[in-house]
Amino acid sequence: MSKAMRTTVSAWGLVALAAALLIGVFPVGETFAAEVRSTIVGVARNGSSQVNLEPFVNEFTDQVVSLDETFEFNGLDGSGADATMSFNVQGQAQSDFGVLRGSLNTSINNAFFNPANDAFDPDTFTGTPTALGAQTNARYLDEIDVQGDSPIDHIRLELRITGDVSESPGAYPFSSGYINLRQTFAPSPNANVTVPGSRVELFTNGPVDLTLTSDPFPLVGETYKVELILQLVSDWIIAGSSGSQLLPDGSNVSNAADLFSTIQITDVLAFSDSGAPVNITSAMGASGADYLTMGNAPAGDYDDSGQVEQGDLDLVLQNWGAGFAGVPGTWVNERPNSGIVDQAELDGVLLNWGNTSSPRFDGSAVPEPAALGVCVLSWFVANRRRGVGSSI
């Protein structure tokens, strides 16, 4: 495992890095019409000096990225005894038009701090950091041509976020883990804001199921430039900037954000300049995505073809027993995010065989906020599999 490190700019904290990534890396405006990108970034910090952990994927290049790495740091604990601290990061990020997915699990085992330790050196991988963190990002941009029964001034997106968050008991306040969904208003690169109500702290523990409405996207030229960015952030503070220890020696802490279920657009809402709803007749993205049928894939439609059929069964059989990180990017919906591809995924296909998606847009619209004053078959196939051994 590579433990090379690369020094980057100074920063006050890991959250500052997140903001810099979002604003400074994404090309916005007129440079492209449609794009999907994902990344995983990890950092260690010595006071205000920050370094990137390698081999984290730290460029927005791929539609699907995944990582499972453990880093070890050696030094003296608070009593002067030799100690080893490990930092494990498991992350995935997947971007598609109208759908963003991510998962992030981080843990620190045997945390320690001693002010006599050398500051962490990225070249020799010696010394100890004062903070550790990781972040996954999934984002997409699309230019949407929206037509309606009357002139449209702006659109809003209705979004649904589902998943789970968790954190080990006692980890808070030494962490600042959270999920966050952001939107960008092209062509301004700095108009990057959190979608109202989307931020969820990991220490809240439990399921996440949110239905949200974005801020307005204005008309830019003849289309609406929509950019959404899903962040999953985990930031562990071992010692404060003054050198005072925060995370006690010997601590084993972890947190997790599992949003690989989905964050997706469930509706496009159009409004006139007075805020009155406008009936949408079409909403096509430069990517080819049809936003009037988006978000309505039937269960088991893993390849997002609109129907549960042979392609979905092939995905299951060709990846049978594969770990979640090895699932190909063509597995779009309901991607496994833990364990292996097994009976659960097969059931998803068999129990929904032949089901299709249908247009979810019914011609209705809600007012602008400001204007409001089969199991047996599965069992049979599973038992047949046990009879044929390794034929799958």
C-alpha positions in Angstrom: 0.0 0.0 0.0 1.4 3.4 -1.0 1.9 5.8 1.8 3.2 8.7 -0.3 1.9 12.1 0.7 1.7 15.4 -1.1 1.9 18.8 0.6 -0.9 21.2 -0.3 -1.9 24.7 0.8 -2.3 25.8 4.4 -5.9 25.9 5.7 -7.7 26.4 8.9 -9.4 23.1 8.7 -10.8 20.2 6.7 -14.0 22.1 6.1 -12.1 24.9 4.4 -10.6 22.3 2.1 -14.1 21.1 1.2 -15.2 24.6 0.3 -12.1 25.2 -1.8 -12.7 21.9 -3.7 -16.3 22.8 -4.5 -15.6 26.3 -5.7 -12.1 26.0 -7.1 -12.3 22.7 -9.1 -15.6 22.6 -10.8 -15.7 24.3 -14.2 -19.0 26.2 -14.5 -20.7 28.4 -17.0 -20.3 28.0 -20.7 -17.4 25.5 -20.7 -19.5 22.4 -21.1 -23.1 21.4 -21.4 -23.2 18.1 -19.5 -20.7 16.3 -17.2 -20.5 13.8 -14.3 -17.5 13.5 -12.0 -16.7 12.0 -8.7 -13.7 12.2 -6.3 -12.5 11.0 -2.9 -10.2 13.3 -0.9 -8.3 12.6 2.3 -6.2 14.9 4.4 -4.0 15.0 7.6 -3.2 18.2 9.4 -0.5 19.6 11.6 -2.0 22.6 13.2 -2.9 24.8 10.2 -0.6 22.9 7.7 -2.6 20.5 5.6 -1.4 17.5 3.4 -3.3 15.2 1.1 -3.2 11.5 1.8 -2.3 9.3 -1.1 -3.5 7.2 -2.9 -6.8 9.1 -2.5 -8.4 10.1 -5.8 -8.2 13.8 -5.6 -9.3 14.9 -9.1 -12.8 15.0 -10.5 -12.2 12.6 -13.3 -14.4 9.5 -13.1 -18.1 8.7 -12.9 -17.5 6.1 -10.3 -14.6 6.0 -7.8 -14.0 3.8 -4.7 -11.4 3.5 -2.1 -10.5 1.3 0.9 -7.2 2.2 2.5 -5.6 2.2 6.0 -2.9 4.5 7.1 -0.7 4.1 10.2 1.0 6.8 12.3 3.6 6.0 15.0 4.7 8.1 18.0 4.4 8.5 21.7 1.1 8.6 23.5 0.4 11.0 26.4 2.3 8.8 28.9 5.4 8.6 26.7 4.8 5.0 25.6 5.2 3.9 21.9 1.9 3.8 20.1 0.5 3.2 16.7 -2.7 4.9 15.4 -4.5 3.8 12.3 -6.9 5.7 10.1 -9.2 3.7 7.8 -11.3 5.1 5.0 -13.8 3.3 2.9 -15.5 5.5 0.3 -17.5 5.4 -2.9 -18.9 8.1 -5.1 -21.0 7.7 -8.2 -22.4 10.5 -10.4 -25.1 10.3 -13.1 -27.5 12.8 -14.6 -30.1 13.4 -12.0 -28.7 10.9 -9.5 -25.8 11.2 -7.0 -24.7 8.4 -4.7 -22.0 8.2 -2.1 -20.9 6.3 1.0 -18.1 7.1 3.5 -16.9 5.1 6.4 -14.0 6.3 8.5 -12.5 5.1 11.7 -9.5 5.9 14.0 -8.1 3.1 16.1 -5.9 3.8 19.2 -5.9 7.6 18.9 -3.0 9.3 20.7 -1.3 12.6 21.1 1.8 13.9 22.7 3.1 17.5 22.1 6.6 16.2 22.1 6.0 14.2 18.9 7.3 15.6 15.7 4.8 17.1 13.3 3.7 14.8 10.6 6.2 14.7 7.7 4.6 13.8 4.3 8.0 12.8 2.8 9.1 10.3 5.5 5.7 9.4 6.8 6.9 10.0 10.4 5.4 12.1 13.1 1.8 12.4 14.1 -1.1 14.6 12.7 -3.4 16.7 14.9 -6.4 15.9 12.7 -7.5 13.4 10.1 -10.4 13.5 7.6 -11.9 12.4 4.4 -14.5 13.5 1.9 -16.3 12.0 -1.1 -17.8 14.2 -3.7 -20.3 13.3 -6.5 -21.5 15.9 -8.9 -23.1 16.5 -12.2 -24.0 19.4 -14.5 -26.6 19.4 -17.2 -28.2 22.1 -19.4 -31.9 21.4 -19.3 -34.3 22.7 -22.0 -37.6 23.2 -20.2 -40.8 23.9 -22.2 -44.2 24.7 -20.8 -47.7 25.8 -21.5 -46.7 29.4 -20.8 -43.4 31.4 -20.4 -41.0 30.0 -17.7 -38.9 32.3 -15.6 -37.1 29.8 -13.4 -37.2 26.2 -12.2 -36.7 24.3 -9.0 -35.8 20.7 -8.5 -37.6 18.4 -6.1 -35.1 16.1 -4.6 -35.2 13.0 -2.4 -32.3 11.9 -0.1 -32.4 8.5 1.4 -29.8 6.5 3.4 -28.3 6.1 6.9 -25.8 8.0 9.0 -24.1 6.7 12.2 -21.4 7.5 14.6 -19.8 5.6 17.5 -20.9 6.6 21.0 -18.8 9.3 22.5 -17.3 10.3 19.1 -18.9 13.7 19.1 -17.7 16.5 19.7 -14.3 15.2 18.3 -15.8 14.9 14.8 -17.6 17.1 12.4 -19.0 14.5 10.0 -22.0 15.4 7.9 -23.7 15.0 4.5 -24.4 18.0 2.4 -26.1 18.6 -1.0 -25.1 21.8 -2.8 -26.3 23.5 -5.9 -24.4 25.9 -8.2 -25.9 28.8 -10.1 -24.0 29.0 -13.4 -22.4 31.0 -14.8 -21.1 32.4 -11.4 -18.4 30.0 -10.0 -19.0 31.4 -6.4 -22.7 30.9 -6.4 -22.5 27.6 -4.6 -25.0 27.1 -1.7 -26.4 24.3 0.4 -29.8 23.0 -0.8 -32.2 24.1 2.0 -32.6 21.4 4.7 -30.1 18.9 3.1 -27.3 19.1 5.8 -27.4 16.1 8.2 -24.9 15.6 11.0 -23.6 12.0 11.3 -23.9 12.0 15.1 -27.7 12.1 14.7 -27.6 8.3 14.0 -30.4 6.6 12.0 -32.2 6.6 8.7 -32.3 9.6 6.4 -35.3 10.2 4.2 -35.7 13.8 3.1 -37.8 15.4 0.4 -36.3 18.8 -0.5 -36.9 21.6 -3.0 -33.9 23.4 -4.4 -33.4 27.1 -4.6 -34.4 28.6 -8.1 -32.3 27.9 -11.1 -32.5 30.9 -13.4 -32.7 30.9 -17.2 -29.2 31.2 -18.7 -29.5 31.9 -22.4 -32.1 29.4 -23.5 -31.5 26.6 -20.9 -31.3 26.0 -17.2 -27.8 25.1 -16.1 -28.2 22.6 -13.2 -25.3 21.6 -11.1 -25.6 19.4 -7.9 -22.8 18.3 -5.6 -23.1 15.7 -2.9 -20.6 15.9 -0.2 -19.9 13.3 2.5 -17.4 14.7 5.1 -15.7 13.1 8.1 -13.3 15.3 10.1 -11.6 14.0 13.3 -9.9 16.5 15.6 -7.2 14.9 17.7 -5.6 18.0 19.2 -6.6 21.7 19.0 -4.5 24.4 17.4 -3.1 25.3 20.9 -1.7 21.8 21.2 -4.3 20.7 23.7 -5.5 17.1 23.3 -9.1 16.6 22.4 -9.5 12.9 21.4 -8.3 10.9 24.4 -5.5 8.3 24.1 -6.7 4.9 23.2 -9.9 6.1 21.6 -11.5 4.0 18.9 -14.1 6.0 17.0 -15.9 5.7 13.7 -18.7 7.3 11.7 -20.4 6.4 8.5 -22.7 8.0 5.9 -24.5 5.5 3.6 -26.2 7.4 0.8 -25.7 5.0 -1.9 -29.4 4.3 -1.9 -30.0 7.5 -3.8 -30.0 11.2 -4.0 -32.1 12.0 -7.0 -34.4 14.4 -8.8 -38.0 13.3 -8.4 -39.6 16.3 -10.1 -38.9 19.5 -12.0 -41.1 22.5 -11.0 -41.5 25.5 -13.3 -42.6 29.0 -12.4 -43.5 32.2 -14.1 -41.8 35.5 -13.2 -44.7 36.1 -10.7 -44.1 32.8 -9.0 -47.1 31.0 -10.4 -46.7 27.4 -11.4 -46.3 26.5 -15.1 -47.3 23.2 -16.5 -44.1 21.5 -18.1 -44.5 19.8 -21.4 -40.9 18.7 -21.8 -37.6 18.9 -19.9 -34.6 17.4 -21.8 -31.0 17.7 -20.8 -28.1 18.1 -23.1 -27.0 14.8 -21.6 -30.0 13.1 -23.2 -31.7 12.7 -19.8 -35.4 13.1 -19.8 -36.2 14.9 -16.6 -39.9 14.2 -16.8 -39.4 10.5 -16.4 -36.4 10.6 -14.2 -36.4 9.2 -10.7 -39.1 6.6 -11.5 -37.0 3.5 -12.1 -38.7 0.3 -10.9 -37.1 -1.8 -8.2 -34.6 -4.2 -9.7 -33.9 -2.0 -12.7 -30.1 -2.0 -12.0 -29.0 -0.9 -15.5 -31.6 2.0 -15.6 -33.1 0.8 -18.9 -36.6 1.5 -17.7 -37.5 -2.2 -17.4 -36.5 -5.1 -15.2 -35.2 -7.6 -17.8 -32.2 -9.6 -19.0 -29.7 -6.8 -18.7 -30.3 -6.5 -14.9 -30.1 -10.3 -14.5 -26.8 -10.3 -16.4 -25.4 -7.7 -14.0 -26.2 -9.9 -11.0 -24.9 -13.1 -12.6 -21.7 -11.7 -14.1 -20.8 -10.0 -10.8 -22.0 -12.8 -8.4 -19.9 -12.9 -5.3 -18.0 -9.6 -6.2 -17.4 -7.1 -3.5 -19.3 -3.8 -3.6 -16.2 -1.9 -4.8 -15.9 -4.1 -7.9 -19.4 -3.5 -9.2 -19.2 -1.9 -12.7 -20.5 1.6 -13.4 -23.2 0.2 -15.7 -24.9 -0.9 -12.4 -26.7 2.4 -12.0 -29.6 1.9 -9.6 -29.5 0.3 -6.2 -25.8 -0.3 -6.3 -24.6 -2.6 -3.6 -22.6 -0.6 -1.0 -21.5 -3.4 1.4 -20.8 -7.1 1.3 -21.1 -9.0 -1.9 -23.5 -9.4 -4.8 -25.7 -12.3 -3.7 -29.3 -13.5 -3.2 -30.6 -10.0 -2.2 -29.6 -8.5 -5.6 -31.0 -11.6 -7.4 -34.3 -11.3 -5.6 -34.5 -7.7 -6.7 -34.6 -8.8 -10.3 -36.7 -11.9 -10.0 -39.4 -10.4 -7.8 -39.8 -7.4 -10.2 -39.3 -9.1 -13.5 -40.9 -7.2 -16.4 -41.8 -4.1 -14.3 -41.3 -0.8 -16.2 -41.1 2.8 -15.3 -43.8 5.2 -16.2 -43.8 8.9 -16.7 -44.1 10.4 -13.2 -45.1 13.9 -14.3 -48.9 14.3 -14.2 -49.2 17.9 -15.4 -49.7 19.2 -11.9 -47.4 21.7 -10.2 -47.1 23.1 -6.7 -47.1 26.9 -6.1 -43.8 28.7 -5.7 -43.0 28.9 -1.9 -43.1 32.6 -2.0 -46.6 32.6 -3.6 -48.1 30.5 -0.9 -49.8 32.9 1.8 -42.5 -13.2 -6.1 -40.6 -15.4 -3.3 -41.1 -19.0 -4.4 -39.3 -18.4 -7.7 -36.4 -16.8 -5.9 -36.1 -19.9 -3.6 -36.2 -22.2 -6.6 -33.4 -20.4 -8.4 -31.3 -20.2 -5.3 -31.5 -23.9 -4.8 -30.8 -24.6 -8.4 -27.6 -22.5 -8.0 -26.5 -24.6 -5.1 -26.8 -27.6 -7.3 -24.7 -26.3 -10.1 -21.9 -25.1 -7.9 -19.6 -22.6 -9.7 -21.6 -22.2 -12.9 -22.3 -18.6 -12.0 
